[in-house]
Amino acid sequence: MRLDKYLKVSRIIKRRTVAKEACENGRVIINGKVAKPSTDIKEGDIIEIQYATKTLKARILNIAEHVRKDDAKAMYEILVGEEDTDEEE
Protein backbone atom coordinates (compact mmCIF):
# COMPACT_ATOMS: atom_id res chain seq x y z
CA MET A 1 0.00 0.00 0.00
CA ARG A 2 1.16 3.54 -0.71
CA LEU A 3 2.38 5.52 2.29
CA ASP A 4 -0.02 8.46 1.79
CA LYS A 5 -3.01 6.10 1.57
CA TYR A 6 -1.92 4.18 4.68
CA LEU A 7 -1.62 7.40 6.70
CA LYS A 8 -5.19 8.29 5.74
CA VAL A 9 -6.75 4.81 6.19
CA SER A 10 -5.08 4.39 9.61
CA ARG A 11 -6.21 7.93 10.51
CA ILE A 12 -2.71 8.97 11.56
CA ILE A 13 -3.35 11.93 9.24
CA LYS A 14 -6.98 12.78 8.43
CA ARG A 15 -6.68 13.62 4.74
CA ARG A 16 -4.66 11.97 2.00
CA THR A 17 -3.71 15.33 0.48
CA VAL A 18 -2.27 16.44 3.84
CA ALA A 19 -0.38 13.12 4.09
CA LYS A 20 0.97 13.62 0.57
CA GLU A 21 2.15 17.16 1.39
CA ALA A 22 3.87 15.98 4.58
CA CYS A 23 5.75 13.34 2.56
CA GLU A 24 6.70 15.79 -0.19
CA ASN A 25 8.06 18.22 2.42
CA GLY A 26 10.36 15.53 3.85
CA ARG A 27 8.56 15.24 7.20
CA VAL A 28 7.78 11.51 6.94
CA ILE A 29 10.54 8.96 7.48
CA ILE A 30 10.23 5.20 6.94
CA ASN A 31 12.88 3.01 8.57
CA GLY A 32 15.29 5.94 8.82
CA LYS A 33 14.87 7.21 5.24
CA VAL A 34 12.83 10.14 3.98
CA ALA A 35 9.82 8.72 2.15
CA LYS A 36 7.84 9.81 -0.88
CA PRO A 37 4.01 9.57 -0.89
CA SER A 38 4.21 6.59 -3.28
CA THR A 39 6.60 4.58 -1.07
CA ASP A 40 5.30 1.04 -0.53
CA ILE A 41 4.97 0.20 3.14
CA LYS A 42 4.73 -3.18 4.83
CA GLU A 43 4.02 -4.58 8.27
CA GLY A 44 6.88 -4.00 10.68
CA ASP A 45 8.02 -0.72 9.11
CA ILE A 46 8.67 2.20 11.46
CA ILE A 47 7.01 5.50 10.47
CA GLU A 48 8.28 8.79 11.88
CA ILE A 49 6.27 11.98 11.28
CA GLN A 50 7.73 15.32 12.25
CA TYR A 51 5.13 17.90 13.26
CA ALA A 52 6.03 21.51 14.09
CA THR A 53 6.68 20.87 17.79
CA LYS A 54 6.76 17.09 18.18
CA THR A 55 7.52 13.79 16.49
CA LEU A 56 5.26 10.76 16.21
CA LYS A 57 6.93 7.39 15.80
CA ALA A 58 4.84 4.27 15.14
CA ARG A 59 5.27 0.65 14.01
CA ILE A 60 2.95 -0.66 11.30
CA LEU A 61 1.07 -3.69 12.62
CA ASN A 62 -1.60 -4.19 9.98
CA ILE A 63 -2.34 -3.02 6.44
CA ALA A 64 -5.95 -2.94 5.25
CA GLU A 65 -7.70 -1.11 2.41
CA HIS A 66 -10.73 -0.16 4.49
CA VAL A 67 -11.16 0.04 8.25
CA ARG A 68 -13.79 1.40 10.59
CA LYS A 69 -12.77 4.35 12.72
CA ASP A 70 -12.82 2.20 15.87
CA ASP A 71 -10.42 -0.34 14.32
CA ALA A 72 -7.96 2.19 12.83
CA LYS A 73 -5.77 2.38 15.96
CA ALA A 74 -5.12 -1.38 15.70
CA MET A 75 -3.21 -0.75 12.45
CA TYR A 76 -0.21 0.76 14.26
CA GLU A 77 1.58 0.87 17.61
CA ILE A 78 2.77 4.22 18.97
CA LEU A 79 6.45 4.08 19.93
CA VAL A 80 7.11 7.78 20.60
CA GLY A 81 4.66 10.66 20.59
CA GLU A 82 1.11 11.49 21.54
CA GLU A 83 -1.83 9.11 21.50
CA ASP A 84 -4.00 11.79 19.86
CA THR A 85 -3.19 11.50 16.16
CA ASP A 86 -6.22 13.42 14.88
CA GLU A 87 -4.16 16.59 14.49
CA GLU A 88 -4.11 18.58 11.30
CA GLU A 89 -1.26 20.74 10.23
All heavy atoms as an XYZ file, in Angstrom:
712
protein
N       0.843     -1.179      0.000
C       0.000      0.000      0.000
C       0.889      1.244      0.000
O       1.948      1.246      0.621
C      -0.911     -0.007      1.233
C      -1.808      1.220      1.332
S      -2.838      1.277      2.817
C      -4.032      0.047      2.428
N       0.431      2.272     -0.686
C       1.163      3.541     -0.710
C       1.164      4.180      0.683
O       0.210      4.043      1.438
C       0.477      4.507     -1.669
C       0.670      4.206     -3.122
C      -0.170      5.147     -3.964
N       0.111      6.548     -3.666
C       0.768      7.376     -4.480
N       1.177      6.948     -5.643
N       0.987      8.620     -4.133
N       2.235      4.872      0.999
C       2.381      5.523      2.289
C       1.274      6.541      2.545
O       0.658      6.538      3.610
C       3.755      6.196      2.374
C       4.013      7.067      3.604
C       3.884      6.247      4.877
C       5.379      7.696      3.513
N       0.995      7.423      1.568
C      -0.016      8.458      1.794
C      -1.393      7.847      2.049
O      -2.149      8.304      2.903
C      -0.055      9.486      0.664
C      -0.300      8.889     -0.712
O      -0.212      7.658     -0.877
O      -0.574      9.679     -1.642
N      -1.717      6.769      1.363
C      -3.007      6.098      1.575
C      -3.054      5.445      2.952
O      -4.064      5.523      3.650
C      -3.266      5.063      0.484
C      -4.624      4.430      0.619
C      -4.979      3.567     -0.552
C      -6.381      2.992     -0.354
N      -6.791      2.140     -1.447
N      -1.959      4.810      3.364
C      -1.916      4.180      4.684
C      -2.135      5.209      5.794
O      -2.876      4.955      6.744
C      -0.594      3.449      4.906
C      -0.524      2.808      6.273
C      -1.112      1.574      6.495
C       0.092      3.449      7.343
C      -1.088      0.991      7.756
C       0.118      2.885      8.597
C      -0.472      1.662      8.797
O      -0.453      1.095     10.055
N      -1.480      6.362      5.680
C      -1.618      7.395      6.703
C      -3.065      7.847      6.832
O      -3.544      8.120      7.927
C      -0.700      8.586      6.392
C       0.794      8.291      6.512
C       1.603      9.470      6.016
C       1.173      7.946      7.944
N      -3.782      7.896      5.713
C      -5.193      8.286      5.739
C      -6.071      7.165      6.292
O      -6.885      7.375      7.187
C      -5.671      8.681      4.350
C      -7.115      9.162      4.345
C      -7.817      8.729      3.080
C      -9.236      9.170      3.053
N     -10.143      8.254      3.703
N      -5.906      5.946      5.768
C      -6.746      4.815      6.190
C      -6.578      4.547      7.690
O      -7.547      4.279      8.395
C      -6.418      3.546      5.367
C      -7.089      2.310      5.952
C      -6.845      3.736      3.924
N      -5.346      4.648      8.189
C      -5.080      4.393      9.609
C      -5.461      5.590     10.480
O      -5.415      5.503     11.702
C      -3.607      4.070      9.827
O      -2.816      5.205      9.529
N      -5.811      6.686      9.841
C      -6.208      7.932     10.507
C      -5.081      8.550     11.331
O      -5.327      9.262     12.287
C      -7.460      7.707     11.354
C      -8.691      7.465     10.491
C      -9.902      7.075     11.317
N     -11.120      7.018     10.523
C     -11.453      6.023      9.714
N     -10.638      5.006      9.546
N     -12.598      6.037      9.060
N      -3.844      8.263     10.954
C      -2.712      8.968     11.561
C      -2.771     10.420     11.088
O      -2.542     11.351     11.850
C      -1.374      8.298     11.186
C      -1.278      6.927     11.861
C      -0.200      9.178     11.584
C      -0.065      6.107     11.473
N      -3.091     10.599      9.809
C      -3.352     11.932      9.240
C      -4.731     11.851      8.591
O      -5.028     10.893      7.875
C      -2.270     12.324      8.210
C      -0.908     12.435      8.903
C      -2.635     13.641      7.529
C       0.244     12.802      7.988
N      -5.571     12.855      8.840
C      -6.977     12.778      8.429
C      -7.209     12.753      6.925
O      -8.097     12.058      6.450
C      -7.770     13.953      9.002
C      -8.150     13.778     10.433
C      -9.062     14.906     10.855
C      -9.420     14.808     12.316
N     -10.286     15.890     12.734
N      -6.433     13.520      6.183
C      -6.679     13.621      4.743
C      -5.473     13.155      3.948
O      -4.323     13.431      4.302
C      -7.003     15.070      4.369
C      -8.298     15.525      4.976
C      -8.734     16.856      4.404
N      -9.974     17.272      5.044
C     -10.025     18.141      6.035
N      -8.925     18.689      6.490
N     -11.170     18.456      6.562
N      -5.742     12.492      2.836
C      -4.661     11.970      1.996
C      -3.832     13.106      1.397
O      -2.615     12.976      1.265
C      -5.244     11.089      0.894
C      -4.175     10.327      0.131
C      -4.782      9.255     -0.716
N      -3.783      8.584     -1.514
C      -4.052      7.583     -2.324
N      -5.278      7.138     -2.435
N      -3.102      7.016     -3.032
N      -4.471     14.208      1.052
C      -3.712     15.334      0.483
C      -2.741     15.907      1.505
O      -1.617     16.279      1.160
C      -4.648     16.444     -0.030
O      -5.546     16.828      1.008
C      -5.439     15.999     -1.236
N      -3.155     15.945      2.772
C      -2.265     16.437      3.837
C      -1.116     15.452      4.039
O       0.036     15.850      4.217
C      -3.051     16.657      5.150
C      -2.118     17.057      6.282
C      -4.130     17.716      4.959
N      -1.420     14.151      3.971
C      -0.382     13.120      4.095
C       0.616     13.238      2.948
O       1.834     13.137      3.149
C      -1.024     11.741      4.101
N       0.104     13.475      1.744
C       0.968     13.620      0.574
C       1.892     14.832      0.729
O       3.092     14.756      0.455
C       0.104     13.762     -0.681
C       0.888     13.815     -1.950
C      -0.032     13.915     -3.157
C       0.812     14.020     -4.414
N       0.188     14.762     -5.468
N       1.339     15.945      1.184
C       2.149     17.158      1.385
C       3.234     16.936      2.437
O       4.369     17.385      2.264
C       1.252     18.323      1.801
C       0.395     18.865      0.685
C      -0.617     19.887      1.157
O      -0.530     20.337      2.324
O      -1.500     20.244      0.357
N       2.879     16.249      3.520
C       3.868     15.977      4.576
C       5.026     15.151      4.020
O       6.193     15.419      4.319
C       3.201     15.253      5.743
N       4.705     14.168      3.177
C       5.749     13.339      2.562
C       6.615     14.162      1.617
O       7.841     14.056      1.624
C       5.127     12.175      1.801
S       4.267     10.995      2.839
N       5.967     14.977      0.786
C       6.701     15.785     -0.191
C       7.611     16.812      0.478
O       8.637     17.200     -0.080
C       5.723     16.482     -1.138
C       5.065     15.510     -2.102
C       3.954     16.128     -2.926
O       3.499     17.241     -2.591
O       3.546     15.482     -3.915
N       7.250     17.243      1.689
C       8.061     18.218      2.418
C       9.142     17.557      3.271
O       9.814     18.223      4.046
C       7.166     19.104      3.283
C       6.292     20.013      2.450
O       6.668     20.418      1.346
N       5.119     20.340      2.952
N       9.290     16.235      3.145
C      10.361     15.532      3.851
C      10.118     15.342      5.325
O      11.051     15.129      6.090
N       8.861     15.373      5.776
C       8.564     15.240      7.199
C       8.142     13.833      7.596
O       7.837     13.592      8.750
C       7.498     16.254      7.609
C       8.041     17.681      7.529
C       7.052     18.673      7.991
N       5.920     18.638      7.056
C       4.712     19.068      7.337
N       4.439     19.550      8.516
N       3.760     19.014      6.445
N       8.136     12.894      6.633
C       7.783     11.509      6.942
C       8.986     10.623      6.628
O       9.538     10.676      5.534
C       6.547     11.055      6.133
C       6.188      9.618      6.482
C       5.362     11.976      6.394
N       9.370      9.822      7.608
C      10.542      8.959      7.480
C      10.090      7.512      7.699
O       9.360      7.224      8.646
C      11.608      9.359      8.520
C      12.058     10.802      8.262
C      12.779      8.394      8.503
C      12.892     11.397      9.356
N      10.516      6.629      6.809
C      10.230      5.199      6.937
C      11.555      4.478      7.151
O      12.452      4.580      6.325
C       9.558      4.631      5.661
C       8.258      5.345      5.357
C       9.327      3.126      5.794
C       7.109      4.986      6.237
N      11.663      3.774      8.251
C      12.880      3.007      8.570
C      14.153      3.841      8.395
O      15.144      3.375      7.842
C      12.953      1.732      7.716
C      11.775      0.810      7.970
O      11.272      0.734      9.082
N      11.333      0.131      6.941
N      14.113      5.094      8.844
C      15.295      5.943      8.822
C      15.554      6.674      7.518
O      16.539      7.386      7.405
N      14.685      6.527      6.521
C      14.870      7.208      5.238
C      13.661      8.071      4.915
O      12.521      7.647      5.128
C      15.068      6.194      4.112
C      16.321      5.364      4.257
C      16.490      4.424      3.100
C      17.761      3.599      3.288
N      17.950      2.627      2.243
N      13.918      9.263      4.382
C      12.827     10.145      3.978
C      12.015      9.439      2.895
O      12.572      8.857      1.968
C      13.374     11.498      3.454
C      12.252     12.370      2.932
C      14.135     12.219      4.561
N      10.689      9.484      3.043
C       9.818      8.719      2.150
C       8.964      9.611      1.264
O       8.538     10.688      1.673
C       8.915      7.820      2.983
N       8.739      9.146      0.053
C       7.836      9.815     -0.883
C       6.418      9.296     -0.633
O       6.246      8.221     -0.064
C       8.241      9.505     -2.321
C       9.590     10.062     -2.695
C       9.903      9.718     -4.136
C      11.261     10.269     -4.525
N      11.611      9.939     -5.902
N       5.387     10.032     -1.094
C       4.006      9.571     -0.893
C       3.748      8.196     -1.510
O       2.932      7.431     -1.008
C       3.162     10.626     -1.595
C       4.032     11.809     -1.774
C       5.439     11.324     -1.762
N       4.455      7.854     -2.578
C       4.211      6.590     -3.280
C       5.013      5.422     -2.719
O       4.905      4.301     -3.218
C       4.552      6.754     -4.762
O       5.922      7.084     -4.907
N       5.795      5.644     -1.665
C       6.595      4.582     -1.075
C       5.704      3.438     -0.606
O       4.707      3.661      0.071
C       7.400      5.122      0.131
O       8.236      6.186     -0.307
C       8.255      4.044      0.770
N       6.053      2.212     -0.995
C       5.304      1.040     -0.531
C       5.698      0.737      0.904
O       6.885      0.673      1.228
C       5.599     -0.185     -1.402
C       4.789     -0.196     -2.681
O       3.661      0.342     -2.671
O       5.274     -0.734     -3.683
N       4.701      0.526      1.749
C       4.968      0.198      3.140
C       4.521     -1.233      3.409
O       3.706     -1.786      2.678
C       4.276      1.189      4.106
C       2.789      1.365      3.773
C       4.941      2.537      4.065
C       1.929      0.771      4.797
N       5.107     -1.817      4.465
C       4.732     -3.183      4.829
C       4.688     -3.299      6.344
O       5.178     -2.418      7.055
C       5.716     -4.188      4.225
C       7.161     -3.982      4.644
C       8.101     -4.859      3.837
C       9.541     -4.689      4.208
N      10.075     -3.342      4.206
N       4.099     -4.370      6.823
C       4.015     -4.584      8.265
C       5.413     -4.646      8.857
O       6.318     -5.226      8.272
C       3.244     -5.871      8.558
C       1.784     -5.773      8.183
C       1.028     -7.066      8.404
O       1.576     -7.990      9.034
O      -0.112     -7.148      7.934
N       5.587     -4.020     10.015
C       6.878     -4.000     10.683
C       7.684     -2.739     10.421
O       8.645     -2.464     11.128
N       7.317     -1.970      9.389
C       8.017     -0.716      9.109
C       7.789      0.280     10.245
O       6.755      0.259     10.906
C       7.509     -0.082      7.803
C       8.048     -0.777      6.562
O       8.958     -1.624      6.688
O       7.560     -0.470      5.457
N       8.768      1.149     10.448
C       8.669      2.200     11.456
C       8.443      3.532     10.724
O       9.242      3.923      9.878
C       9.958      2.303     12.307
C      10.302      0.955     12.950
C       9.822      3.405     13.351
C       9.361      0.469     14.003
N       7.348      4.200     11.064
C       7.012      5.500     10.473
C       7.331      6.582     11.490
O       6.976      6.457     12.658
C       5.511      5.596     10.133
C       5.127      4.573      9.087
C       5.146      6.996      9.660
C       3.645      4.591      8.745
N       7.999      7.636     11.039
C       8.276      8.790     11.882
C       7.712     10.015     11.179
O       8.042     10.267     10.019
C       9.789      8.948     12.036
C      10.233      9.247     13.428
C      11.748      9.272     13.540
O      12.398      8.294     13.137
O      12.259     10.302     14.016
N       6.857     10.763     11.860
C       6.268     11.975     11.281
C       6.679     13.148     12.148
O       6.459     13.138     13.362
C       4.731     11.877     11.213
C       4.319     10.645     10.425
C       4.151     13.142     10.584
C       2.850     10.350     10.470
N       7.272     14.149     11.517
C       7.731     15.325     12.249
C       6.712     16.444     12.095
O       6.509     16.961     11.003
C       9.098     15.752     11.728
C      10.135     14.690     11.942
C      11.412     14.915     11.156
O      11.461     15.739     10.260
N      12.438     14.160     11.485
N       6.051     16.765     13.212
C       5.134     17.904     13.259
C       5.949     19.119     13.672
O       7.141     19.009     13.953
C       4.011     17.641     14.267
C       3.106     16.497     13.869
C       3.258     15.238     14.440
C       2.110     16.671     12.919
C       2.431     14.183     14.086
C       1.277     15.622     12.552
C       1.438     14.388     13.137
O       0.621     13.354     12.771
N       5.313     20.267     13.762
C       6.029     21.505     14.091
C       6.757     21.403     15.434
O       7.920     21.779     15.545
C       5.058     22.675     14.107
N       6.090     20.875     16.451
C       6.682     20.870     17.787
C       6.945     19.481     18.353
O       7.454     19.358     19.454
C       5.760     21.617     18.779
O       4.492     20.970     18.778
C       5.610     23.069     18.383
N       6.568     18.435     17.633
C       6.759     17.086     18.176
C       6.968     16.083     17.052
O       6.813     16.388     15.878
C       5.552     16.682     19.022
C       4.290     16.571     18.221
C       3.133     16.134     19.066
C       1.929     15.965     18.155
N       0.796     15.417     18.773
N       7.329     14.876     17.442
C       7.522     13.785     16.493
C       6.667     12.605     16.922
O       6.600     12.280     18.101
C       9.003     13.365     16.468
O       9.788     14.473     16.043
C       9.235     12.214     15.510
N       6.033     11.971     15.956
C       5.259     10.757     16.210
C       5.999      9.609     15.558
O       6.374      9.684     14.387
C       3.856     10.875     15.598
C       3.037      9.596     15.676
C       2.403      9.482     17.063
C       1.979      9.570     14.610
N       6.239      8.563     16.317
C       6.932      7.386     15.797
C       6.035      6.183     16.055
O       5.592      5.971     17.183
C       8.281      7.224     16.502
C       9.218      6.246     15.854
C      10.592      6.346     16.510
C      11.601      5.475     15.832
N      12.916      5.591     16.450
N       5.756      5.404     15.002
C       4.844      4.265     15.139
C       5.324      3.090     14.303
O       5.981      3.268     13.281
C       3.438      4.673     14.715
N       4.962      1.885     14.741
C       5.273      0.654     14.005
C       3.991      0.187     13.323
O       2.927      0.155     13.931
C       5.768     -0.430     14.949
C       6.032     -1.762     14.236
C       6.516     -2.855     15.169
N       7.843     -2.529     15.681
C       8.117     -2.298     16.973
N       7.181     -2.351     17.876
N       9.350     -2.026     17.354
N       4.096     -0.172     12.048
C       2.946     -0.661     11.303
C       2.673     -2.105     11.725
O       3.545     -2.961     11.623
C       3.205     -0.587      9.787
C       3.396      0.861      9.364
C       2.061     -1.238      9.016
C       3.818      1.033      7.926
N       1.449     -2.352     12.182
C       1.066     -3.689     12.618
C       0.188     -4.391     11.596
O       0.204     -5.607     11.481
C       0.308     -3.617     13.951
C       1.063     -3.019     15.136
C       0.146     -2.958     16.351
C       2.308     -3.829     15.439
N      -0.608     -3.605     10.867
C      -1.600     -4.188      9.976
C      -1.824     -3.246      8.797
O      -1.804     -2.037      8.968
C      -2.906     -4.386     10.760
C      -3.973     -5.062      9.963
O      -3.711     -5.636      8.909
N      -5.186     -4.996     10.452
N      -2.034     -3.812      7.628
C      -2.342     -3.017      6.444
C      -3.678     -3.505      5.897
O      -3.835     -4.695      5.635
C      -1.249     -3.164      5.370
C       0.076     -2.618      5.914
C      -1.647     -2.436      4.090
C       1.259     -2.842      5.010
N      -4.623     -2.591      5.773
C      -5.946     -2.943      5.247
C      -6.447     -1.793      4.382
O      -6.168     -0.626      4.665
C      -6.908     -3.199      6.394
N      -7.184     -2.130      3.327
C      -7.704     -1.114      2.405
C      -8.780     -0.245      3.052
O      -8.848      0.948      2.814
C      -8.283     -1.786      1.157
C      -7.230     -2.427      0.278
C      -6.353     -1.419     -0.448
O      -6.856     -0.358     -0.855
O      -5.150     -1.695     -0.582
N      -9.633     -0.881      3.853
C     -10.733     -0.162      4.491
C     -10.848     -0.606      5.943
O     -10.795     -1.797      6.224
C     -12.069     -0.467      3.784
C     -12.033     -0.142      2.326
N     -12.113      1.141      1.848
C     -11.892     -0.932      1.238
C     -12.045      1.123      0.532
N     -11.897     -0.134      0.133
N     -10.998      0.365      6.837
C     -11.163      0.043      8.250
C     -12.171      1.004      8.865
O     -12.252      2.162      8.453
C      -9.862      0.192      9.070
C      -9.415     -1.082      9.681
C      -8.798      0.884      8.343
N     -12.896      0.511      9.854
C     -13.792      1.399     10.591
C     -12.954      2.273     11.512
O     -11.845      1.897     11.895
C     -14.784      0.578     11.404
C     -15.741     -0.191     10.524
C     -16.868     -0.845     11.294
N     -16.726     -0.793     12.735
C     -16.865     -1.832     13.544
N     -17.136     -3.012     13.050
N     -16.729     -1.701     14.842
N     -13.504      3.413     11.871
C     -12.770      4.350     12.715
C     -12.306      3.690     14.021
O     -11.185      3.908     14.472
C     -13.652      5.564     13.020
C     -12.935      6.652     13.777
C     -13.795      7.863     13.958
C     -13.027      8.954     14.677
N     -13.814     10.162     14.855
N     -13.161      2.857     14.603
C     -12.819      2.202     15.869
C     -11.646      1.235     15.727
O     -10.911      0.996     16.680
C     -14.029      1.429     16.407
C     -15.204      2.347     16.703
O     -14.990      3.563     16.882
O     -16.340      1.841     16.757
N     -11.478      0.655     14.539
C     -10.423     -0.338     14.322
C      -9.125      0.266     13.793
O      -8.123     -0.433     13.687
C     -10.914     -1.402     13.333
C     -12.148     -2.125     13.851
O     -12.296     -2.222     15.093
O     -12.952     -2.598     13.029
N      -9.131      1.558     13.456
C      -7.962      2.191     12.831
C      -6.732      2.163     13.737
O      -5.617      1.961     13.268
C      -8.287      3.622     12.427
N      -6.917      2.336     15.040
C      -5.770      2.377     15.961
C      -5.073      1.019     16.075
O      -3.935      0.946     16.515
C      -6.198      2.876     17.337
C      -6.472      4.362     17.333
C      -6.542      4.913     18.732
C      -6.906      6.366     18.713
N      -5.803      7.261     18.868
N      -5.731     -0.056     15.660
C      -5.117     -1.384     15.697
C      -4.150     -1.594     14.534
O      -3.444     -2.590     14.486
C      -6.196     -2.459     15.668
N      -4.087     -0.629     13.615
C      -3.205     -0.746     12.452
C      -1.767     -0.369     12.773
O      -0.867     -0.664     12.007
C      -3.720      0.133     11.305
C      -5.044     -0.341     10.733
S      -5.600      0.690      9.382
C      -4.437      0.239      8.099
N      -1.555      0.306     13.908
C      -0.208      0.761     14.263
C      -0.045      0.772     15.773
O      -1.007      0.752     16.527
C       0.076      2.147     13.686
C      -0.910      3.207     14.145
C      -0.659      3.967     15.277
C      -2.086      3.431     13.448
C      -1.560      4.918     15.707
C      -2.991      4.387     13.862
C      -2.720      5.125     15.003
O      -3.632      6.064     15.436
N       1.231      0.798     16.189
C       1.581      0.871     17.607
C       2.443      2.109     17.799
O       3.469      2.269     17.134
C       2.359     -0.390     17.983
C       2.996     -0.346     19.340
C       3.957     -1.500     19.586
O       4.416     -2.136     18.612
O       4.263     -1.735     20.752
N       2.021      2.994     18.696
C       2.775      4.221     18.966
C       4.043      3.866     19.748
O       3.969      3.210     20.779
C       1.930      5.227     19.789
C       0.639      5.592     19.059
C       2.759      6.460     20.122
C       0.794      6.553     17.933
N       5.182      4.299     19.241
C       6.453      4.076     19.931
C       6.879      5.336     20.674
O       7.322      5.269     21.813
C       7.536      3.660     18.933
C       7.230      2.405     18.112
C       8.300      2.183     17.071
C       7.091      1.199     19.013
N       6.770      6.493     20.007
C       7.110      7.778     20.603
C       6.095      8.792     20.107
O       5.782      8.828     18.925
C       8.524      8.250     20.168
C       8.831      9.636     20.705
C       9.579      7.261     20.609
N       5.585      9.608     21.011
C       4.657     10.656     20.587
C       3.360     10.583     21.340
O       3.201      9.835     22.287
N       2.402     11.364     20.884
C       1.110     11.489     21.542
C       0.151     10.424     21.050
O       0.221      9.982     19.915
C       0.532     12.868     21.240
C       1.491     13.984     21.566
C       1.016     14.850     22.689
O      -0.171     14.800     23.003
O       1.833     15.569     23.241
N      -0.785     10.057     21.887
C      -1.830      9.114     21.502
C      -2.837      9.771     20.572
O      -3.463      9.121     19.766
C      -2.556      8.573     22.740
C      -1.740      7.572     23.515
C      -1.491      6.288     22.731
O      -2.358      5.825     21.991
O      -0.376      5.742     22.867
N      -3.023     11.083     20.683
C      -3.996     11.789     19.864
C      -3.373     12.083     18.501
O      -2.572     12.985     18.352
C      -4.420     13.093     20.530
C      -5.440     13.863     19.707
O      -6.098     13.227     18.847
O      -5.582     15.064     19.922
N      -3.768     11.334     17.493
C      -3.194     11.498     16.157
C      -4.161     12.199     15.212
O      -3.943     12.232     14.023
C      -2.802     10.141     15.554
O      -3.960      9.306     15.540
C      -1.687      9.500     16.340
N      -5.237     12.759     15.741
C      -6.223     13.419     14.878
C      -5.855     14.864     14.598
O      -6.707     15.659     14.242
C      -7.607     13.357     15.541
C      -8.197     11.965     15.483
O      -7.771     11.168     14.621
O      -9.078     11.682     16.282
N      -4.603     15.227     14.743
C      -4.162     16.594     14.493
C      -4.067     16.888     13.023
O      -3.752     16.039     12.232
C      -2.768     16.809     15.096
C      -2.823     17.123     16.535
C      -1.461     17.527     17.015
O      -0.834     18.359     16.370
O      -1.059     16.998     18.043
N      -4.332     18.124     12.672
C      -4.112     18.581     11.298
C      -3.026     19.625     11.346
O      -2.820     20.285     12.357
C      -5.401     19.177     10.738
C      -6.442     18.119     10.584
C      -7.091     18.156      9.233
O      -6.705     18.998      8.424
O      -7.968     17.329      9.015
N      -2.375     19.792     10.249
C      -1.261     20.744     10.231
C      -1.691     22.047      9.633
O      -2.544     22.155      8.840
C      -0.120     20.148      9.437
C       0.297     18.877     10.111
C       1.305     18.119      9.302
O       2.239     18.738      8.791
O       1.148     16.914      9.178
